[in-house]
């Protein structure tokens, strides 16, 4: 890789970024992917040394006063993606269920993101009301994305554990097989998953496995030992930031002094403005 040019010999820029991102899922350690919700949080994460940053659908939705998981955040998501694409790193975007049930419409959204320079998308099969999409229909959507965007990393999320369905391991494996056969580059299985199930998922899914990081349950070394390829923070950073803001406000109200170990005004101003 020529870091200055951002290309690999014989590859265009989309293909080079895709190859770099794919390789990050096959390293000796899991790819730790933090998830941003606005340009400042994304810029701060890149400044902290993360080579790749994702978006969090809950953070994008909540920070815009919109519901998560109901297809209401397409415009806000694309606007954030456009801003993040100008930053010095790899960007992957959570597109919920693709913001549409129509495969070609979802594929056009993916193409719009790829044209911006986005390297990957998450697309989920969970639906409002605690149900899962038809797996054959979801596979058609994934295939449509890959046909239109062969160098966009499609992280296929399957939500049996997340929404608490019966037989989540069997459901997840069956869906993962369909999605990878359709062209998915990675499989994302969020939720509270027993270690034994994680091992089975790693062994039987023919693609890198992505999990959420769950505080109090997970350590990076333990997930690495299980063979997990990618660890996402999801909405954790957004929720942590909201919690810290409320804690600081109530500490001042109650006569105390909040921690002074926070980014400076100048830091945030620099992150918030385009370079």
C-alpha positions as CSV (number, residue, x, y, z in Angstrom):
1,X,0.0,0.0,0.0
2,X,1.2,3.5,-0.9
3,X,-0.2,5.4,2.0
4,X,0.2,8.8,0.4
5,X,-1.6,7.8,-2.8
6,X,-4.0,5.5,-1.0
7,X,-3.7,2.9,-3.8
8,X,-2.4,-0.5,-4.4
9,X,-0.7,-1.4,-7.7
10,X,-3.3,-2.5,-10.2
11,X,-6.2,-1.4,-8.0
12,X,-8.5,1.6,-8.1
13,X,-9.2,3.5,-4.8
14,X,-12.4,1.6,-4.0
15,X,-10.8,-1.8,-4.5
16,X,-7.7,-0.8,-2.5
17,X,-9.8,0.4,0.5
18,X,-11.9,-2.7,0.3
19,X,-8.7,-4.9,0.4
20,X,-7.3,-3.0,3.3
21,X,-10.6,-3.3,5.3
22,X,-10.9,-6.9,4.5
23,X,-7.3,-7.6,5.6
24,X,-8.1,-5.8,8.9
25,X,-10.6,-8.6,9.6
26,X,-8.0,-11.3,9.1
27,X,-5.2,-10.0,11.4
28,X,-3.8,-11.6,14.5
29,X,-6.0,-9.4,16.7
30,X,-9.7,-8.5,16.2
31,X,-10.5,-5.2,14.5
32,X,-11.9,-2.9,17.2
33,X,-14.4,-0.7,15.4
34,X,-15.7,2.3,17.4
35,X,-19.0,3.8,16.3
36,X,-19.5,7.5,15.9
37,X,-22.8,9.5,15.8
38,X,-21.7,12.9,14.5
39,X,-18.7,14.4,12.7
40,X,-17.0,15.5,15.9
41,X,-17.1,12.1,17.5
42,X,-15.9,10.5,14.2
43,X,-13.0,13.0,13.9
44,X,-12.1,12.4,17.6
45,X,-11.9,8.7,17.1
46,X,-9.8,9.0,14.0
47,X,-7.5,11.4,16.0
48,X,-7.2,8.8,18.7
49,X,-5.6,6.5,16.1
50,X,-8.4,4.3,14.9
51,X,-7.9,3.4,11.3
52,X,-11.5,2.6,10.7
53,X,-14.7,4.1,12.3
54,X,-18.3,3.0,11.9
55,X,-21.6,4.8,12.6
56,X,-24.2,3.8,15.2
57,X,-27.7,3.9,14.0
58,X,-29.1,4.5,17.5
59,X,-26.7,7.4,18.0
60,X,-27.5,8.9,14.6
61,X,-31.3,8.5,15.3
62,X,-31.3,9.8,18.8
63,X,-29.1,12.8,18.1
64,X,-31.5,13.8,15.4
65,X,-34.7,13.1,17.4
66,X,-35.7,10.1,15.3
67,X,-36.6,6.5,16.1
68,X,-33.9,3.8,15.5
69,X,-34.6,0.8,13.3
70,X,-37.6,2.2,11.5
71,X,-36.0,3.6,8.3
72,X,-36.3,7.2,9.4
73,X,-32.6,8.1,9.4
74,X,-31.6,7.7,5.7
75,X,-31.0,11.4,5.1
76,X,-29.2,11.9,8.4
77,X,-27.1,8.8,7.8
78,X,-26.0,9.8,4.3
79,X,-25.2,13.3,5.5
80,X,-23.0,11.9,8.3
81,X,-21.4,9.5,5.8
82,X,-20.6,12.3,3.4
83,X,-18.8,14.3,6.2
84,X,-17.0,11.2,7.5
85,X,-15.8,10.2,4.0
86,X,-13.6,13.3,3.9
87,X,-11.8,12.2,7.1
88,X,-8.4,10.4,7.0
89,X,-9.5,6.8,7.5
90,X,-11.9,4.0,6.6
91,X,-15.6,4.4,7.2
92,X,-18.4,1.9,7.4
93,X,-22.0,2.8,7.8
94,X,-24.9,1.2,9.6
95,X,-27.9,1.4,7.2
96,X,-30.3,-0.5,9.4
97,X,-32.4,-2.6,7.0
98,X,-31.3,-0.6,4.0
99,X,-34.1,2.0,4.5
100,X,-36.3,0.1,2.1
101,X,-37.7,-3.4,1.4
102,X,-36.9,-3.1,-2.3
103,X,-33.5,-4.7,-3.2
104,X,-32.7,-2.3,-6.0
105,X,-33.5,0.8,-3.8
106,X,-31.2,-0.6,-1.1
107,X,-28.5,-1.3,-3.7
108,X,-28.7,2.3,-4.9
109,X,-28.3,3.6,-1.4
110,X,-25.2,1.4,-1.1
111,X,-23.9,2.7,-4.4
112,X,-24.4,6.3,-3.2
113,X,-22.3,5.4,-0.1
114,X,-19.6,3.6,-2.1
115,X,-19.4,6.6,-4.5
116,X,-18.6,8.8,-1.4
117,X,-15.7,6.5,-0.6
118,X,-17.4,4.5,2.2
119,X,-15.8,1.1,2.6
120,X,-18.6,-0.9,4.1
121,X,-22.1,-1.2,5.4
122,X,-24.0,-3.1,8.1
123,X,-27.4,-4.3,7.0
124,X,-29.6,-6.1,9.5
125,X,-32.4,-8.6,9.3
126,X,-34.1,-7.5,12.5
127,X,-37.5,-5.8,12.0
128,X,-39.6,-3.6,14.2
129,X,-41.8,-5.6,16.5
130,X,-39.2,-8.2,17.3
131,X,-39.3,-10.2,14.1
132,X,-36.7,-11.2,11.5
133,X,-36.9,-10.6,7.8
134,X,-37.5,-13.6,5.5
135,X,-34.0,-15.0,5.0
136,X,-34.4,-15.5,1.3
137,X,-35.5,-12.0,0.8
138,X,-32.6,-10.7,2.8
139,X,-30.2,-12.7,0.8
140,X,-31.6,-11.1,-2.4
141,X,-30.9,-7.7,-0.9
142,X,-27.4,-8.6,-0.1
143,X,-26.8,-10.0,-3.5
144,X,-28.2,-6.8,-5.1
145,X,-25.7,-4.7,-3.0
146,X,-22.7,-6.9,-4.0
147,X,-23.7,-6.9,-7.6
148,X,-23.8,-3.1,-7.7
149,X,-20.9,-2.6,-5.3
150,X,-18.5,-5.5,-5.4
151,X,-15.8,-3.5,-3.4
152,X,-18.1,-2.5,-0.6
153,X,-17.7,-4.7,2.5
154,X,-21.2,-6.0,3.4
155,X,-21.5,-6.9,7.1
156,X,-24.7,-9.0,7.3
157,X,-26.3,-8.6,10.7
158,X,-28.6,-11.3,12.0
159,X,-30.6,-10.6,15.1
160,X,-31.9,-13.9,16.6
161,X,-29.8,-13.4,19.8
162,X,-30.5,-9.6,19.9
163,X,-34.3,-10.0,20.0
164,X,-34.3,-13.1,22.1
165,X,-35.7,-15.7,19.8
166,X,-35.7,-19.4,20.5
167,X,-32.8,-21.5,19.0
168,X,-30.7,-18.4,18.3
169,X,-27.6,-20.4,17.4
170,X,-29.3,-22.5,14.7
171,X,-31.2,-19.5,13.3
172,X,-28.0,-17.5,13.2
173,X,-26.0,-20.2,11.5
174,X,-28.7,-20.9,8.9
175,X,-29.1,-17.2,8.1
176,X,-25.3,-16.6,8.0
177,X,-25.0,-19.4,5.5
178,X,-27.6,-17.8,3.2
179,X,-26.1,-14.4,3.5
180,X,-22.5,-15.4,2.9
181,X,-23.7,-17.5,-0.1
182,X,-25.3,-14.2,-1.4
183,X,-22.0,-12.4,-1.1
184,X,-21.8,-11.0,2.4
185,X,-18.2,-10.3,3.4
186,X,-18.8,-10.5,7.2
187,X,-21.4,-11.6,9.6
188,X,-22.5,-9.6,12.6
189,X,-24.3,-11.4,15.5
190,X,-25.2,-9.0,18.2
191,X,-26.5,-10.0,21.6
192,X,-25.5,-11.8,24.8
193,X,-24.0,-14.9,23.3
194,X,-22.4,-17.7,25.4
195,X,-18.8,-18.4,24.7
196,X,-19.5,-21.9,23.5
197,X,-21.9,-20.4,20.9
198,X,-19.3,-17.9,19.8
199,X,-16.9,-20.7,19.1
200,X,-19.4,-22.5,17.0
201,X,-20.3,-19.4,15.1
202,X,-16.6,-18.7,14.4
203,X,-16.0,-22.4,13.3
204,X,-19.1,-22.7,11.1
205,X,-19.5,-19.3,9.5
206,X,-17.5,-18.9,6.3
207,X,-16.8,-15.2,6.9
208,X,-15.3,-13.0,9.7
209,X,-17.5,-12.8,12.8
210,X,-18.4,-9.5,14.3
211,X,-19.7,-9.1,17.8
212,X,-20.8,-6.2,20.0
213,X,-18.6,-5.4,22.9
214,X,-20.6,-5.9,26.1
215,X,-19.1,-4.1,29.2
216,X,-18.7,-6.3,32.2
217,X,-18.8,-9.4,30.0
218,X,-16.1,-9.0,27.4
219,X,-12.4,-8.4,27.3
220,X,-10.5,-8.0,24.0
221,X,-8.1,-10.9,24.7
222,X,-11.0,-13.3,25.5
223,X,-12.8,-12.4,22.3
224,X,-9.5,-12.8,20.3
225,X,-9.0,-16.2,21.8
226,X,-12.5,-17.2,20.7
227,X,-11.6,-16.2,17.1
228,X,-13.8,-13.1,16.8
229,X,-12.6,-11.0,13.9
230,X,-14.3,-7.7,14.6
231,X,-15.6,-6.0,17.8
232,X,-18.0,-3.1,17.4
233,X,-19.0,-0.7,20.2
234,X,-22.4,0.0,18.7
235,X,-24.3,2.7,20.7
236,X,-22.1,2.2,23.7
237,X,-19.9,5.3,23.1
238,X,-22.9,7.5,22.4
239,X,-24.7,6.2,25.6
240,X,-21.5,6.7,27.6
241,X,-21.2,10.3,26.3
242,X,-24.8,11.1,27.3
243,X,-24.3,9.5,30.7
244,X,-21.1,11.4,31.3
245,X,-22.8,14.7,30.3
246,X,-25.7,14.2,32.7
247,X,-23.3,13.1,35.5
248,X,-21.2,16.3,35.0
249,X,-24.3,18.5,35.0
250,X,-25.8,16.9,38.2
251,X,-22.4,17.0,39.9
252,X,-22.2,20.8,39.3
253,X,-25.8,21.2,40.4
254,X,-25.2,19.3,43.6
255,X,-22.1,21.4,44.6
256,X,-19.4,19.1,43.3
257,X,-16.7,19.5,40.6
258,X,-16.8,17.2,37.6
259,X,-13.7,15.7,36.1
260,X,-11.4,18.2,34.4
261,X,-10.0,15.3,32.2
262,X,-12.1,16.2,29.1
263,X,-11.2,17.4,25.6
264,X,-10.6,21.1,25.5
265,X,-12.7,23.7,23.7
266,X,-10.0,24.0,21.0
267,X,-9.9,20.2,20.6
268,X,-13.6,20.0,19.9
269,X,-13.5,23.0,17.7
270,X,-10.8,21.4,15.6
271,X,-12.7,18.1,15.3
272,X,-15.9,19.8,14.4
273,X,-14.6,21.9,11.5
274,X,-13.4,20.6,8.2
275,X,-9.7,20.6,7.7
